[in-house]
Amino acid sequence: MRIFKSRTVRAITAAVAVGLIATGCSSERDNDAKDGAKDTFVFAGAGDPGSLDPALASDGETFRVTRQAFEALLEHEPGGSKLVGGLAETWESDPAGKVWTFNLRKNVKFHDGEEFNAAAVCANYDHWFNWAGTYQSSAVSYYWQSIMGGFAKNEDPEAPKANYKSCTAKDANTAVIEVNEPSANLPGGFSLQALAIHSPKALKEYEKQDATAKGDAITYPKYSQVAGTVAGTGPYKITKWNKSNKEVSLARFDDYWGAKAKVKNLVFRTIDTEEGRRQALQAGDIDGYDLVAPADIKTLEGEGYEVPTRDVFNLFYVGMTQSKNPALKKPEVRQAIAHAIDRENIVKTQLPEGGKVATQFMPDTVAGFSDKVKQYPFDTNKSKQLLKAAGESKLTLEFCYPTEVTRPYMPAPQDMFELMKADLEKAGITVVPKAMKWAPDYLDATEAGSCALHMLGWTGDFNDGFNFIGTWFAGADKQWGFKDAKVFDSVNAASKVVDPAGRVEAYKKANETIMEYLPGLPISSSPPAIAFAKNVNPPKVSPLTQENFAEVSFK
């Protein structure tokens, strides 16, 4: 996360943060082995995790932590986006894409000593399928609903129909999952951290506790907020969550089925400013951090730090909520906004080397990217002409932007907002800024459609076009506030094409339809950088931000 202040105040904040870090980390540093070998690796993220149960989460900061402790049926190859075996060594589907068979690894144990088998897989999937009450809120079970639809008993009449049908333990090492309809979300969805497998013993404890809601505020179950109950199969087990110190601690799981973690202890710490993270690394208080400010990359490299850059696999965009401001219902107004914003300048001044202007709602690294989408080049005069033609020459728009956050696609939210605000004002649009704390205020507001303009983005979960365009445009969504059957139908039709080559072509057509309609403006895609201390052998960096910290070692 990032707090936006003047340069002077930001520098003071960072210095104070580093001082606090140096004071607060002594207990962890005291764990280093007496023979001088370091046995604790400390990594700084930009925000706090939300839950120790990944099934209840939808954010990268949570998954960065839980990924070290929980494993899904499928995973991605180290450093890439190709699906490989996880807890399932091999998998296959029937020709219709409705029956998925997983041949599971043998001799795998959970952190609590329970045996991993097909019955455990089915216990997890049936647990999620039978969620009730607050667990059916999209804020709690976002990924289950995105991948598998609704629940055994939908309590909301408008909830999506369940696509999950059943899970059967054919034998101890063979699990069969059936769905009602083929989906572009599969098999990629089986790799999601939100669908990682928990110990059946732990699940029974989970079921004794409820999530609750008061208005839009969610209270998560106690087990997900305190280490001790959750149990996965990963190379590390979660041992402590010190919320006051903003630290989650993990210890190597010595009974892990695969290659053992190279470092005994792993600590994730939140430092919510770019300056604070950089200075903590330079002071030796942490061993690595994510979301390096583009301006810091060359400085750190020049000082001898490891600063690998991930491949591009994200998208940053400006959303336009038509239901919030009637003027946005006019195509000419949306086109005027698109022509008003100088995306090349944003890429050049705000993103690291390798950043790209986006022409559609997926990066060009995803199959389905089209070279034939309608273009909206920067042109202030054309923007003014379109506004005049729409009768909106004196248009005023509220523009929400987030504070206390840094995201892979959005390294400096306020700076990016200020550039876009200036561009829009040059075209004659009066911009009313509205700064909001990232979580939960900003995320809740954008999800509810409370902002006429807003800025958000997405890092892909797996390499399928539906994971991008389906996330936003598979149906009516309050964030966008429009209903256009042509857009929705094009996206959903593409997702149901079973033939991979045919699906890619259908995605291209869907991208062309979306950009003709222009529900919002894709801005850029960015290759986020991650930094490590001079004495660290880093893990393979992932375009999906799915680094495996069991690979880390000290030189």
N, C-alpha and C positions, 0 to 999 in steps of 0.2 A: 504494500500500500504506500501511498505517498501523500504527504501533507504539503499543500501549496502555499508558499509564503514568499516574501521578497528574498532575493539572493542572499542578503546579509543574514536574515533570520534563519533561512534554510541552512546556511553554513553553521550557525550557532547551534541549531537543533541537531545537526549531524554530529558536531563535536561533542555535545552533551550525550547523545546516544552512544557514541563510542566509549565515552567515559563510563557510562552505566554498564555497557557490555563488558568492559574490562573488569569492573567490580563484580558483576553478577555471574561471570563464567568460571570463577575460581573453583567452585565445587566440582564442575565437570572436568576442568583441567587437572584437578588433583587425582582423577582416575587414571591419568597416563601412567604407563608401566614404570616401575622403579628402575628398570635397566636402561631407561632413557628412550625406549621405543614408544611412540605415540599409539594409544589404543582407543582414542576418541576422536571422531570426525564430526566437526560442527559446521552445519550448512545453514545459511540465512535465506529465507524466502521473504516475499513482500507482504504477506498477510497471514493471519492465523488460520489454521484448519477449522472447519466447522463441526466436525464429527470424527470419532474414531471408528465409526461404522461407515464404510464408503457407500453402502446402499442408500444412505440418507443424504448423500452429498451430490453436488453437481459442479464443484469448482476445483481448479487445478492445485491450489495450495493444500486442500485436504488430500487429494489423490497422490500428491508427491510423497506425503507421509505414509498413507495407508498402503501404497504400492509396495513398500519395502516389507510389509507384513502379510499382505493378502495376495493371492494369485487367482486368476480367472481360468476358465477352461482353455482359452486361447490367449496368446500374447503376440507382441510384435517383435520382429528380429531386432537385435541390438543395433541402435543407430538408424533404423529404417522404419518403413510402414508396411512391410510384408507380414502377413499373418503366419505365425508358427505355433507349434504346440506349446501349451502351458501345462495345466494339470491334465489335459488330454494330450496324449502323444500324437494321435491321428484323429481325423474326423471326416465325415462325409455326409452328404444329404441325398435324399431320393431325387429323381429327375424333376419333381414338382416343387422342390424347395420347401417342403412342409415337414419332413422328418429328418432330424439331425442326430446322427449316431456318433458318440464320442468313446474312443478307446482310451481308458484312463491309465495314468501312471500307477505303478505298484510301489509298495513300501514307502508311502508318503504319510507323514504324521502331522497332525495339527499341533499348535503350540501347547495345548492342554493335554496332550497325550492321546487324544482320540485318533482313530484310523480314518484316513481318507478313502472313500470308495464311492460307488455309484449311488448308494442310498444317501450319502452326505450331499451329493450334487442335487438330488431330487428334493431333499429336505430344504435346501436353500431356495430353489425355484418355487416350491410350493409355499414356503414361508412368505415370499414376496407377493405371490399371486393372491394369497389370502389376507393381505393387509386390509385393515378396516380403519374407520374413523379418520383421525388427522393424518395417518400414514397414506391416505389416498390423496392428500393435497399434492399438487404438482411441485410445491416448494420442498416437499419431503421426498417424494418418490419420482422425481423428474425423469431419471434415466430408465427406470422400469417402464414408465408410461411411454417414453419415447421409443423404446425397443419392443416392448411386449404389449402395449396398449393398456387396457384397464385391468380389472380385478375379477375374482370369482363372483363377487357381489358388488357391483358398482353402486355406491351410495349417491352419486351425482348423476342425474338422468342425462346430463350432457357429456359425461365422461366418455372417452373413446372405448369402443368395444374391445374386449380382450382378444389379443391374437395368440397369446399363450394358451395351449390346450392341455398339455400334460407332460410329465417326466416319469420315465419308467426305468427302474434298475433291472436291466435285462439279466445281468449277472453282476458280481462284485466289481468288475472292472469295465463294465459297459453301461453307459447311460444314454437313453434315447429321449430327446426332447422334441415334442410335436407342436406345431403351430397351425392355426386355422388357414392362414393365407401366406404365400411366399412374400418375402420382404427384402428390400435392399439393405435393411439394417442387419441382416444376417448373411454370412457368419460374423461380420465385424462386431456386432453387439455382444457376442460371446467373449470378446476380449476386454470389455469394459471393466474398469475397476469397481464400478457400482454393482456389477454382477459377479464380483469375486466371491470365492467360496469360503464360508465360515464353518467352524466346528458345530456339528449338530447339538452337542452339549451346550455350547454358547448360545445357540439359537433358542433353546428352551429357556435360558435366563432372559434373553431379549424379550421373549413373548410375555414375560411377567410385568413389563413396563410399557407404558404408553407415551407416545408423543401427544402434546396438547396444543391447542391454539386459542388465542384470545385476539379476535380481530385478525389482523395480518401477522401478528407476532406468534412465532412458533417456539414452543419449549420442547427441546429434544430429550429423549429418555436418558436417564442418568448413566446407564451403561456406556452410552456413546460419548460421554463427556469426561469419564474417569477411567484411566487404564486399570485393567485387572480382569475384565470379563471377556473382551473381544479376543478371538483366537483364530488365526489363519494358518497358512502353511508356508509363508514366505521365509526368506533368509534371516529376517530380523523379527523380533516380537516386541510389541509396544509395552513399555514398563512404567512410564510416568508421563503425565501431562501437567506441567506446572504453568497454569494460566497466568499467574501474576508475573512470572518471568518470561512468558511467551515462549515456552520451550516444550517440545515433545521429545522424550528420550526413548531409545530403542536399544535392545541388546541382541547380540548375535544368537541365533537359534542353532545350537550345535547338532540337533537331529535333523537339520534340513536335508531334503532328498538330493539336492543338486550341489553345485560348487559352493562351499561355505564362504560366508562373508569374510573379506580380508581384514576388516577392522572390527574390533570387538564391540565398540559402542558407537552409536549414531545419534546425533542430536540435531533437531531442526529448530531453528530460532527465528522469530519474526523481527525484522528490522524494516520499518515501513518507509524509509527514504532511500533513494539511490545513493546519496552522499554517505549516509550512515553505513550502508552495506559496504561500499567501496572502502571507506576509512577503517571499518572493522577488519576487513581483509588485510589492508596495509599495516594495521597495528598488530596483526597476528592473533586477533581475538576470535576469528572464525577461519575455517579452512576452505570455504567456497561460498558463492552466492549466485542467485539467479537474477535475470533481468538487469543486465549491465547497461547503464546509460550509454547511448551511442558515442557520446563525446569522451567517455572514459576508456573505450576499448584500446585505442592506440597508446594511451598513457600507461595502462596496466601492462600491455604487451611489452612496452619499452622498459618497464621495470622488472620484466622477467616472469610475470604471472602467466598462467595458462588461461587463454580466453577463447575457447572454441565457440564457433557459431553454428547454430542449428540450421538445417535446411528450411526453406519457406513452406509453412503448412498452416497459415492462419489468414484471417481477413478482418480488416477494420472498416467500419461503415458508419454513415450517418443515417439514422432511422427517421422516417417522417410518419407521424401518427395522424392519419387523416381524420379520425373521429375527434381529435382534440382541437383542430382548427379547420373549419370548412374550406378555407382557401387551398389547403393541401389536397383536396379532392380534385382540383383542376390539374390536368396533365401539364398544362403550360407552366404552372407554378413549380411543380416538381422538377420539370426540365430546367426552369430558370435557376433553381437552387443548384442543380447539377452543373450547369455551365458557369455558375458564379464561383465555385470553389476551385482553387488552384491546387490540384492534387500533386502535380509534379513538384511544387514548392514544398509541400508537406513531406514528401518522400526525401527530397534533397536535404532539407534542414532538420528533420526530426527522426529519421530512421537510419539504422546502420547501413553500411555498404551491402548491397544486395537487395535492398528494399525495392518494391515495385509498385507502380500505380495499378490499382485494380480496375478492371473493366466489367466485372460481373461478380456475383456472390459466391465465388470460390476461387482459390489460387490456381495458377496455371500448372501446378504440380499434381492436380487431381484430375483423374480421367473423367471427361465430360465437359471440360473447359472448351468454349466455343470461340472461334476466330471471327464469327459473323454477328456478334451482338451489336446493337445500336450503340454508337459512341456519343459521348457528351463532353467534347473538349472545352477547356477553360476559355471563356469568352464573355467578358463582363458586359459588353454592348448587347450581345445576343440575349443575355439574361435580362437586361432592362427591357428589351423589345418584347420578350415573352411575358414579362410581368404586366407590361402595358396592354398587350393583347388580351390578357386574362382579366383586365380591370383591377389589377392589384399593385399599382405603382406605389402605393403607400403601405405596403404590407408590413405588419409587425408579427414576429414569431418568437415565442419563448424557446430558448435553447438550453437544455439541461446538460451538465457535464459532471463527471465524478471527481471527487477528491479522495485523498488517502489511498491511492491505488497506483500500481504499475502493472500493466499486463503485457504479454508477449507481443501483441499486435498494437499496443498503445503505450509506448514507453514514457511519454510525457503528456498526460491528458490535458492539463491546463494550457500548455504551450500550443498543442494541436488545436484546442478549442479557440484560442485567441487568433490564430491564423485564419481559421474558417470564419470566425465572427467578422474580422476585418474584410475578408473577401465578400461576404454577404452584404455588408454595409456599403461597400463600393458599388454594389449593384442596386442599391436603394432600399434594401430590406433592413428594417429596424430590428435589431436583435436584443432580446431581453434575457440576460444570462441568469441561470439558476444553478448554483453550485450545490452539490449534495454529496454527503458521505457515501462511499461506494457500497458498503454493506451495513445494514440491509436497505437503507433509504433509497439509494439510486437504483439498485437492482429491482426493488419492489415497485418503484415509480415507473420505470420503463416497462416492466412486465404488465403493469396495470394500464398502460397507455396514457399516463399522466403528463407526458412531455410532447410538445408539438415536434420539436427536433431533439434528438439525443445522439450520443456516440457510444457505440458498443463494438464488439467483435467476437471472434470465435477461433479457437484452435481445434483442428480436426481430431476426432477420437479414433477414426480409422479411415482408410483410403477408399471411400465411396462417395460419389457426388451427393447422394441423398443426405449424408451426414452434415453437409453444408446447406444446400437449398431446401432440403426437407425440414431442417431445423426451424426455418422461418416461414416457408411458403407452402406447406402441405395442407393448410387450411386456415380459416379465419383466426386471427391472433390479435389480442388487444394491443400489443406493441406496435402493430402497423395500422390497425383500425380500418381495414378495407375488406371488401368481399368481391372477389373477381374469379368467377368459376374457371375462366380460361387459364389463369395463372395456377390455381390449385390443381386443376385437372392435368395440366402439363407435367407438374412435378410428381403427382401421384401415379400417373400413367407410366412415367419413367421408372418409378420405384418397383413396379410390378413386372417389369420385363426380366424374365429369368435368364435369357442369353446375355452373357457379359458384354459382348460387342454391341448387341442391339440396345442394351441399357445405356451404354456410353453415348450412342447416337441420340437416344431419347433425352439424355441429360443436356446435350448440346442444344437441342430444340427447346427444352425447358428454360435454359439460360437465356436464349434469344427472346422467348416470350416474357420472361421476367424483366429484362432490360428494356423491352419495348414499353411495358407498363410502367416501369420505374417506381417501385414502392419506396425506395430509399436509394442512397448513393454509396456504392462501394468505393472506398478511398484508397486502400493500400494493403499490401501484404509485406510482412517483415521477417527477417531472419534473426530471432532473438539470441543474444549472446549470454554465456554463462561463464563465471570466472572461478579459478582455483588457485590456491597458494602454490608457491614455487616448489614445495616439497611434496606435492600431491600428484599421484598418477590418476587422472580423471577417469570417470566412466565414459562409455561411448555416449555422445549426446544424441538426443532423439528429436526428430522433427515434431513428434507428438508431445514433447516435453515429458517423456516417460523414462527418465534416467533410472538405472538400477544401481543404487549406491553400494550394493554388495561387491561391485567391481572395483570400488575405490581402494587405493592403498597409499601408504606413505613411502616416499623414496628413501 
